[in-house]
């Protein structure tokens, strides 16, 4: 088991690699393992385990939107364009995004379903367990693939929205390619 970052919550499993949800199908896995043209490689010197570039810090300023929670902060000055860390969590497919069935129903304004489909009523009633997560990022909207760090993840799950605390963001999410795993992912980069 890897060492835990300082201030890591004891109730949340720490991950050094993404985990797959059983909702992923073979076409989802193929999409994950197909390198997009514009993705950047994770730098080869990126450590597995706690990232030395960041620290998890409790937010103790009452007017801060995340007061009482924790946030992710740079442990030192970071140059613009620096890769900080990968966003790691559970890679999942959202319900009704089965790429093997291109004849999925569409929902009408009244909530009814149209279309010639093999989707069952149970599938239609299956709630998306990630829909209310504050830690879920979209990796592939077309395929319905996301990365959710709500129940398990790494330090990147502590990134907070800049709104209410800064004039502009200081970091951004970009798609990355994990050369070792031969897999798509999401990375965090320093903005200029």
N, C-alpha and C positions, 0 to 999 in steps of 0.2 A: 504494500500500500504506500502511495507517495506521501511525502510530508504535506501537511495542510498549510495553506496561507494563514498568516496571523488574522484573527477576527473571523475565521470561517465558521459558519453556523453548524453546531454539532448535529442538527437534525437533517442536514442536507448532504447527500453523498457528493464527494468531490471527484470530478472526472478529469482524466488527462487525454481521453479520446472520446469521440461521440459514441452514443449507443443507438441502436436501431429499435424503433417501435415495431410491433407486429403488424401495424397498419400498412407498412411498406410492402409493395408487390414487386415482382420481378421487373416490370417496366420502371418503377420508381428507382430501384437499385441501379438499373442501366443508366438512367438519367443522372444519378449521383456519381457514377463512375465514368461519365463522358465529360471530358474537359471542355469547358467553354473557351472560345477564342480569346476573350479579353480578360480572363482571370490571371491573377498573379500567384506565383508560387509562395508558399510559406517559406520564409528564409531558413536555410538549412541549420543555422545555429540557434534556432528557437528551442528553448528547453521544454521538455515534457514535465509538467508539474508546476508549482508556483512560479508565477512570472515575476522576475526581479524588477521590472519596469513600473509596476503598479502596487498599490496597497489598498486594502479594504479598510475604510475608516467610518466609524459611527458618526452620523450627522447630528450634531448637538445644538445647532442654531435654530431657535424656534420659528423664525419666518421662512426657513428653507422648506420647499415643497415636500422633501423627503425626510423631514425632521422625525427623529426616533428610529429611522432605518439606517442602513449603511450605504455608502457610495464607493465608487472606485476612483482613485486619484493617482496621478503620476507620482512615483517615488523619487523622481529626479526630473530635470528639464529634458524634454524629448524634442528632437528636431522634427520639423515638418516632413511628412512623408515616411516617418518611421513606422514599421509594423510593430504593433504593441502585443497583441495576442489573438488567438483564435476564439471565436464564440462557440463554446462547447456545451452540448446538452443532448436531449433525445431528438433524433431525426425522425420525423413522423410525416404521414400523409393525412390530410384533412378528410373527413368523411365525404363520400360521393365524389372523390377524385381518383377513381380507379381508371387508369389509362387503358386497361384492357377492354373497357366498355365505353365506346365513343358515343353510344346512344343513351346518354344520361338524360334524365328528365330535367325540364326547366320549371321553375316555380312561377305561378301566375301571381298577379297582384293580390288576389284573394287568398293566397297561400296554397292553392291547389297545385297539382303536378300535371304537366303535359308531356307528351312524347311517348314513343313506343319504347319501353324499357324493360329490362330484366331486373331492375332494382326492386328489392322487396320493401314492404311497408316497414319492416324492422330496420332496414338500412336508412330509410327516410327519417325514422324517429331516433336514430342514433345521434346523440348530441356530440358535438366536437369537444373533447375534454381539454383542448388547448384554447378554445375560443375566449375564455375569460382570463387566460394567463397574461401576466404583465412581462413575461420573460420569453415570449414566442416571437421569433423572427421568421420572415418568409425567405426561403432560399430559392424556390422555383415556383412562381405563381401559376404558371401554365400547368405544371404537374401537381400542384397542391402540396408541395413539400416545404416543411418548416423545421426549425430547430427551437426546441423549448427547453429552457434551463430552469423552469419553475421548481421541479422536484429534485433535480440533480444537474450539476454543471461545473463551471470553473469561475474564476474571478470576473470574467466578462459579464456575468449575470448581475453584477452590482453597478453597471453603467446606468447613470440617471440622465434623463432629458435635461438639456441645458435651460429650457424655458423656465423662467422664474428665478434663475440664478446667474445667468450670463447673457451677454449681448448676442453671442453666436456660439455654435458648437465648436468644440476644440478637437473632436475626433469623429470619424465616420466609419460605417460598416461598408465593406466591399467584399465581393465574392473572391474566394481564394481557392487555390488548388493545393491539396496536401499530397506532395510527391510520394511520401512514404506509404500512405494509404491508398494512393491513386483515387482520390475522392474530392468532390466539391465540398466547400464549407464557407463559412463567413468569418472574415477577419476584421480587426479594428485597427485603424490607421490614424496617425496624427495629421490633423489638418494644418495648412499654413496659417 
